[in-house]
Structure formats: structure tokens, C-alpha cells
């Protein structure tokens, strides 16, 4: 029996709920909200919640180092030309800002989503969704052919859900209290507008942006390999700080003497009625230990060497760098008097990882812009974008001198100016188009004989002084 749209909505919503716990776990790790792990029960009992809010958070550094080098700046058509219409739609939806947030969430939680839709029925809008609010289901055996997509959200005591299929869009709502039944949506719709409408695109407009997807298995968070080492580092820091409180200063010990006592005096008679041990807290604050044993003598314990903790922490951080291909300069901050070639070598792993992610994320972004072209009614441009590519900013950071030297060498072997301009970091296709126009204007001025136009109007000079005034001045 075929599954009804309502049954599919309920099933996909359950899948979103299952993913919420994992998404929250990775999000909390990125924010540094981790309980103290790997500590013995005795240590936890002794320190209580002293280290509850402490985290030497490397879980934020690893995805941040990656996402800052993932910057799409344009889209190419099949013939290699820049799609100006796609660039305008991209900026109109403020995707040049939002894409950084979407890619960061994909790195943290393993996936994020992009929706291409016309909320007002006229203007196309591209929005990005968190993994706890959306899900995409694929046709069995087809990893990229989307069967359905679901978005859920809550507002004012009402839960909303929109199910996208290639043919129809089903819009539901239900009260959040007591888990009411799903019904066709009425809130937020114009009077007389139906709850369920045909899908004008003919394809599911919700696109998944997966991170590190595999042929068999779910997308993986960048923090999967970091978190165990992060927990170990936090525990080591807790032990180090506890040890520094007790062992950083020398401690003295009294051996073989009775514990200090004080007399108990009856307040009415003034007579001594007994004695009690003095608390040793004051002695402990003075780093004095009281040990009862015969043959009393004084001893002193040297301060503990806490450097061993730091050595283990450094090794753990090195493992994080190696497993995530994050340059040591991001984690240790020890980059002094290093040559440009040395910096490039240390960042080679990160650059290779980002380049790989550009291919995978680029495929999803091409699909997003294809949907934008379909929504705009430009099917020819949509097909051309399918075979096009995404223009990314160079993932390797170089100095201006390095870029200039490389571009001059490429120019010497005949590489066109436009190709050289595209290699300059941060230069957008719009800027390249403006440079081409300025270059053409210069060529037209030279060919037309108006060379002075290249340098602007000649400044007006002061009128010459009369000869008699010059003579008088002489």
C-alpha cells in the first residue's frame, strides 16, 4: 500500500527528532559545553562542579579553520562564462553571508540544507536550514535523486510542517500542546488559498549540503575525531589545576606528634571538662601536614612537577592537528620567523582538505542555483548550470608579493588577463567585468588618439603676470 503524504510527513518528522540529539551534541561541543569526562569518581567527588564550565575548546578551532577558506564567489555556465544572473540572485538572498553559516553548520553537525522557493509567489528566495529543522529523503538506489523533503518549525504554540514532493507541496499544522493531530494549514495563508498546492518546479526544492558523505553511511561531523581528544585535554587541565593548588608549593609535615588539641571549658563553672582536636584546615592552608607516628620529626615535600601534564596536553593537541589536518599555527600559535615556503608546507593538508570539500559542497550549490534558474523560468540556464562549476576563493592564503610574483610569471607564458584576475583572492566576477570595461575604455582612447583622456583633464595654470609688474618686482 502506497504511503500517504501525511504518513510520510509523520515519518520524516520522526527522523528529524532522532537527529536532533546528535546535532545538539555536536553544537554543544563547538560551543565548549562539555561535561568533564575520563575523571575518576573520587576526583569528581572531591572537585564537585569546580570544572563544570571549563573547556580548552579545540572543537571550535577545527571547523573555523576550514570554513574560513570555503568562500564561493561565483558560478560558471557550461561554456565557462560567469553566470551574472546567478550572482545577482545569490546576493539578493544575502547568500554571500548566509553560506558561511550554512557550511559551518554542515561541518559541525554533518549536514545543513538550502531551500529555493517563492514565498510570495513572485520573488525567488534562497534560505539555509539547520539539520534539526529539515530532512531530505532520496529515491532508493539513487544517492542524488530527491524523493521528498520536509521542513518543520514552531511558532506561537503551533507546529508547522511543509512536505515537498516533485508534484505537490503539502502544508500542515498542529497544536504543540498535547500533541494534536496534523491538519491542513490555515495559519499564515491568504484567505481562500489551499493548504496543499502543486509544485511549480517539478523537483524537490530542498537540497542537502552534506559533509564527508560516504557511499554507505551518514554524513560525518568534523568533530567526530576531535571530541575524544578534547575530553582528554579537559581532564588533564583539571588535574593540572588541581595539582597546582596542592603541589605547586612545598609542603611540610609533622611526624610522630599528637594532633593539636584544645581544652573544653564549662561556661558555668569555668573548669576544664575535656579536650577536642583542633581542625587542621589552618595548617593545611599553610602547607603543613600532620601525621601521627612515633619518633617525631619534621619533613618537607618538594613542589610537584606539573610539566608532565603540559607534555601530554601538547601531544593530544598534536594528534588533533594530525587527524584533522589543521596547521599547527592554528592550534599552538607558534609561528615565528617561518619562511613562506614553510608556511605553505604546514598548510598543505588543510588546503587539500578544503579543496576536496569544495568539490562536494560545490555539487550541492550547483543544484541550488539550478533550482533558482528553474524558479526564474530559465530552463536553458538551469541546464547549463548543471554542467557548470562553482568559483571558489583560493583556499591557500598567500601574501600580496607571492600573488604578484606568480601572476607575473603566468603572464609571461601568455595566460590571459581575465584568467589572472580570477586568481586574485577576493576578486568577484563583477569586479573582473568592471576591470574589462575599464581596459576597453583605455584601448578605445588610445586608438582614437585621445591619450590625454587616460590621465584626466590638464589642470588650469595661473595667468602670466604682466611684463611691467615683473620689471617692477626685479
C-alpha positions in Angstrom: 0.0 0.0 0.0 1.4 3.4 -1.0 2.4 5.8 1.7 0.1 8.8 2.1 1.6 12.4 2.3 0.5 12.6 5.9 2.2 9.3 6.8 5.4 10.5 5.0 5.3 13.7 7.0 5.0 11.9 10.3 7.8 9.5 9.4 10.2 12.2 8.2 9.4 14.3 11.2 10.4 11.4 13.4 13.7 11.2 11.6 14.3 14.9 12.3 13.6 14.3 16.0 16.1 11.4 16.0 18.8 13.6 14.5 18.2 16.4 17.0 20.1 14.8 19.8 23.2 14.2 17.7 23.0 17.7 16.3 22.8 19.2 19.8 25.7 17.1 20.9 28.0 18.5 18.2 26.7 22.0 18.6 27.4 21.9 22.4 30.9 20.6 21.7 31.5 23.5 19.3 30.3 26.0 22.0 32.6 24.3 24.5 29.8 22.9 26.6 31.2 19.6 27.6 31.0 17.7 30.9 34.2 16.6 32.5 35.0 13.1 31.1 37.5 10.4 31.9 37.8 11.6 35.6 37.6 9.0 38.4 34.6 9.0 40.7 37.0 10.0 43.6 38.2 13.0 41.6 34.7 14.1 40.7 33.6 13.7 44.3 36.5 15.8 45.5 36.2 18.7 43.0 32.4 18.7 42.6 31.3 21.1 39.8 34.5 23.2 40.0 35.4 22.4 36.4 31.8 22.3 35.0 32.2 25.5 33.0 35.8 24.9 31.9 36.8 23.8 28.4 40.0 24.3 26.4 37.9 24.3 23.3 39.6 22.9 20.2 36.2 21.8 18.8 35.7 25.4 17.6 39.1 25.9 16.1 39.0 22.9 13.7 35.7 23.8 11.8 36.5 27.5 11.9 39.9 26.9 10.3 38.1 25.1 7.5 35.1 27.3 6.9 37.1 30.5 6.6 38.7 29.1 3.4 35.3 27.9 1.9 34.1 31.0 0.1 32.1 30.7 -3.1 32.3 33.9 -5.2 30.5 33.0 -8.4 29.1 30.4 -10.7 30.2 29.3 -14.2 27.9 28.1 -17.0 28.7 25.2 -19.3 30.7 27.4 -21.7 32.9 28.7 -18.9 31.4 32.1 -18.7 30.3 33.7 -15.4 26.5 33.4 -14.7 25.7 37.1 -13.9 22.0 36.2 -13.2 23.0 33.6 -10.6 25.3 36.1 -9.0 22.6 38.6 -8.6 20.1 36.1 -7.2 22.9 34.9 -4.8 23.4 38.4 -3.4 19.8 39.3 -3.4 19.1 36.5 -0.9 22.2 37.5 1.0 23.7 34.1 0.4 27.2 35.6 0.3 26.8 36.0 4.1 24.5 33.1 4.9 26.6 30.5 3.1 29.3 30.8 5.7 26.8 29.9 8.4 25.4 27.0 6.4 28.8 25.5 5.7 29.8 25.9 9.3 26.7 24.1 10.5 27.4 21.3 7.9 31.0 20.9 9.3 29.7 20.8 12.9 26.6 18.7 12.7 27.4 16.8 9.4 24.8 18.5 7.2 22.7 21.6 6.5 20.1 22.4 3.9 19.2 25.0 1.3 15.6 25.8 0.2 14.8 27.5 -3.1 11.3 28.9 -3.1 9.0 31.8 -3.9 7.3 32.6 -0.5 5.2 35.4 -2.1 4.8 33.6 -5.4 6.8 36.2 -7.2 10.4 36.6 -5.9 12.7 33.6 -5.6 14.4 33.3 -2.3 17.3 31.1 -1.2 17.4 30.2 2.5 19.5 27.8 4.6 18.1 25.5 7.2 19.6 23.7 10.2 19.7 19.9 10.4 17.3 20.0 13.3 14.6 21.6 11.1 14.8 19.8 7.8 15.4 16.5 6.2 15.7 15.1 2.6 14.8 11.6 1.5 16.3 10.1 -1.6 15.0 7.5 -4.1 16.3 4.1 -3.1 19.5 3.4 -5.0 19.8 7.0 -6.2 22.0 9.0 -3.9 21.3 12.4 -5.5 17.7 12.0 -6.8 15.5 13.5 -4.1 12.2 11.8 -3.4 10.9 14.3 -0.7 11.9 17.0 1.7 10.4 18.1 4.9 10.8 21.4 7.0 9.3 21.8 10.5 9.2 24.8 12.8 7.2 26.1 15.7 5.5 29.5 16.3 3.1 30.7 18.9 2.0 27.3 20.2 1.6 25.8 16.7 3.9 23.4 15.0 4.2 23.7 11.2 5.4 21.3 8.6 5.9 21.6 4.9 6.4 18.4 2.8 7.9 18.9 -0.6 7.5 16.3 -3.4 8.2 16.7 -7.1 4.5 17.1 -7.8 2.9 18.6 -4.7 3.7 20.8 -1.7 1.7 19.7 1.4 1.4 22.3 4.2 0.4 21.1 7.7 -0.1 22.4 11.2 -1.0 21.1 14.6 -1.1 22.5 18.2 2.0 21.8 20.2 0.1 21.2 23.4 -0.9 17.5 23.9 0.4 16.5 20.5 -2.7 17.3 18.4 -3.4 15.8 15.0 -2.0 17.2 11.8 -4.4 19.2 9.7 -4.1 21.3 6.5 -2.5 24.6 7.2 -4.7 27.7 7.7 -2.4 30.0 9.7 -0.3 32.3 7.6 -2.2 31.6 4.4 -4.2 34.1 2.4 -8.0 33.7 2.6 -9.1 31.1 0.1 -5.6 29.8 -0.5 -5.5 26.0 -0.4 -3.3 24.2 2.2 -1.7 21.9 -0.5 -0.5 23.3 -3.8 1.2 21.9 -6.9 4.9 22.2 -7.0 5.8 24.6 -9.9 9.4 23.4 -10.1 8.7 19.8 -10.7 11.5 18.8 -8.3 12.1 18.8 -4.6 13.4 22.4 -3.8 15.2 21.3 -0.6 18.8 20.5 -1.1 21.1 18.8 1.4 24.7 20.1 2.0 26.4 17.0 3.4 29.9 17.0 5.0 32.1 14.0 4.4 29.3 11.8 3.0 30.2 8.3 2.1 28.8 5.8 -0.4 27.4 3.9 2.6 26.7 5.8 5.7 25.6 9.2 7.0 27.5 12.5 6.7 30.0 12.9 9.4 30.8 15.8 11.7 34.3 17.3 11.7 34.3 17.0 15.5 33.9 13.2 15.5 37.7 12.7 15.8 38.3 15.8 17.9 35.8 15.2 20.7 37.6 12.2 22.5 40.9 14.1 22.5 39.1 17.2 23.6 37.6 15.4 26.6 41.1 14.1 27.4 42.6 17.6 27.3 39.9 19.0 29.5 40.5 16.2 32.1 44.3 16.8 32.0 43.8 20.5 32.6 41.5 19.8 35.5 44.2 17.5 37.1 46.9 20.1 36.4 45.0 22.9 38.0 44.0 20.8 41.0 47.6 19.6 41.3 48.9 23.2 41.1 46.6 24.1 44.0 48.1 21.3 46.2 51.5 20.6 44.8 52.8 23.8 43.3 54.3 24.9 46.7 56.5 22.9 49.1 54.6 21.1 51.9 55.9 20.4 55.4 54.9 17.5 57.6 55.0 16.9 61.3 55.5 13.2 62.1 55.2 11.4 65.4 53.4 14.1 67.4 49.9 14.0 68.8 47.4 16.1 66.9 46.9 19.6 68.4 44.0 19.8 70.8 42.2 22.5 72.7 40.5 22.4 76.2 36.8 22.3 76.6 35.8 24.6 79.4 32.4 24.5 81.2 30.9 28.0 80.8 29.2 27.8 84.2 31.9 26.5 86.4 34.9 27.6 84.4 36.5 24.1 84.8 38.1 22.1 82.1 35.8 19.2 81.3 37.6 17.7 78.3 39.5 18.4 75.2 38.9 18.2 71.4 41.1 18.0 68.3 41.9 21.3 66.6 40.8 21.4 62.9 43.7 21.0 60.6 42.3 23.4 57.9 44.5 26.3 59.0 47.6 24.0 59.0 46.7 22.8 55.5 46.4 26.3 54.2 50.0 26.9 55.5 51.0 23.7 53.6 51.6 21.8 56.9 50.6 18.2 57.1 50.1 16.4 60.5 51.0 12.7 60.5 50.8 10.8 63.8 53.7 8.4 64.3 56.4 7.6 66.9 59.8 9.3 66.6 58.5 12.7 65.7 60.5 14.6 63.1 59.9 17.4 60.6 59.9 16.7 56.8 59.3 18.7 53.7 57.9 17.6 50.3 59.2 19.5 47.3 56.8 21.1 44.9 55.4 18.8 42.3 56.5 19.0 38.6 53.4 19.9 36.6 55.2 20.0 33.4 54.3 16.4 32.7 50.7 17.4 32.3 51.6 20.0 29.8 53.6 17.5 27.7 50.6 15.1 27.5 48.3 18.0 26.5 50.8 19.1 23.8 50.8 15.5 22.4 47.0 15.4 22.4 46.8 18.7 20.5 49.3 17.4 18.0 47.1 14.4 17.5 44.2 16.8 16.9 46.2 18.7 14.3 47.3 15.5 12.5 43.9 13.8 12.4 42.0 16.9 11.3 44.8 18.3 9.0 44.7 21.6 10.9 48.0 23.6 10.7 50.0 23.7 14.0 49.9 27.5 13.8 46.1 27.4 14.4 46.4 25.2 17.4 49.7 26.1 19.0 50.2 29.6 17.8 54.0 29.0 17.5 54.8 30.5 14.1 57.8 32.9 14.3 60.3 33.7 11.6 59.0 30.9 9.3 59.6 31.3 5.6 56.6 31.5 3.1 57.5 28.0 1.8 57.4 26.7 5.4 54.0 28.2 6.0 52.7 26.7 2.7 54.1 23.3 3.6 52.4 23.4 7.1 49.1 24.3 5.5 49.2 21.8 2.6 47.0 19.3 4.4 44.3 21.9 5.2 44.4 23.2 1.7 43.9 19.7 0.3 41.0 19.1 2.7 39.3 22.3 1.7 39.8 21.6 -2.0 38.1 18.3 -1.5 35.2 19.8 0.3 34.8 22.4 -2.5 34.0 19.6 -4.9 31.4 18.0 -2.6 29.8 21.3 -1.4 30.1 22.7 -5.0 27.9 19.9 -6.4 25.1 20.9 -3.9 25.5 24.6 -4.6 25.2 24.0 -8.3 22.0 22.2 -7.7 20.8 25.1 -5.6 21.4 27.6 -8.4 19.9 25.2 -11.0 16.7 25.4 -8.9 17.0 29.1 -8.8 17.1 29.2 -12.6 14.1 26.9 -12.8 12.2 29.1 -10.5 13.1 32.1 -12.7 11.7 30.2 -15.7 15.1 29.9 -17.4 15.4 26.2 -18.2 18.3 26.7 -20.6 20.4 28.4 -18.0 19.4 25.7 -15.5 20.7 23.0 -17.8 23.9 25.0 -18.4 24.5 25.4 -14.6 24.2 21.6 -14.2 27.4 21.2 -16.3 29.0 24.4 -14.9 31.0 24.9 -11.8 31.4 27.0 -8.6 34.1 29.6 -8.5 35.8 29.4 -5.1 38.2 31.8 -3.4 41.8 30.3 -3.4 41.9 28.2 -0.2 45.6 28.9 0.2 46.5 32.2 1.9 49.4 34.0 0.3 51.0 37.4 0.7 50.5 40.1 -2.0 54.1 39.7 -3.0 53.6 36.0 -3.6 50.5 36.5 -5.7 52.1 39.3 -7.7 55.1 37.2 -8.5 53.0 34.2 -9.5 50.8 36.3 -11.7 53.7 38.0 -13.5 55.2 34.6 -14.3 51.9 33.3 -15.6 51.6 36.4 -17.7 55.0 35.8 -19.2 53.8 32.5 -20.7 50.7 34.0 -22.3 47.9 33.4 -19.7 45.1 36.0 -20.5 44.5 38.8 -18.1 41.0 37.6 -17.2 42.4 34.3 -16.1 45.0 36.0 -14.0 42.4 38.3 -12.3 40.4 35.3 -11.3 43.3 34.0 -9.3 43.5 37.2 -7.2 41.9 36.3 -3.8 38.6 38.1 -3.0 38.1 39.4 -6.6 34.5 38.8 -7.6 33.2 38.3 -11.2 31.6 41.7 -11.1 34.9 43.3 -10.3 36.5 41.4 -13.2 33.8 42.7 -15.5 34.4 46.2 -14.4 38.2 45.8 -15.0 37.5 44.6 -18.5 35.3 47.6 -19.2 38.0 49.9 -17.9 40.6 48.2 -20.0 38.4 48.5 -23.1 37.9 52.2 -22.4 41.6 52.7 -22.2 42.2 50.9 -25.5 39.5 53.0 -27.2 41.1 56.2 -26.0 44.5 55.1 -27.4 43.1 54.0 -30.8 41.1 57.2 -31.0 44.1 59.4 -30.4 42.7 60.8 -27.2 45.6 59.7 -25.0 45.1 62.7 -22.7 41.9 61.1 -21.5 43.9 58.4 -19.8 45.4 60.9 -17.5 42.4 63.2 -16.9 42.0 66.9 -17.7 45.0 69.1 -17.6 45.0 71.4 -14.6 44.4 75.1 -15.2 47.6 77.2 -14.8 47.8 80.7 -13.3 47.8 83.6 -15.9 51.1 85.1 -16.6 52.0 88.3 -14.8 52.3 91.5 -16.9 55.8 92.4 -18.0 55.8 95.8 -16.2 54.9 94.1 -12.9 57.8 91.7 -13.4 60.2 94.6 -14.0 58.9 96.4 -11.0 59.4 93.3 -8.9 63.0 93.0 -10.3 
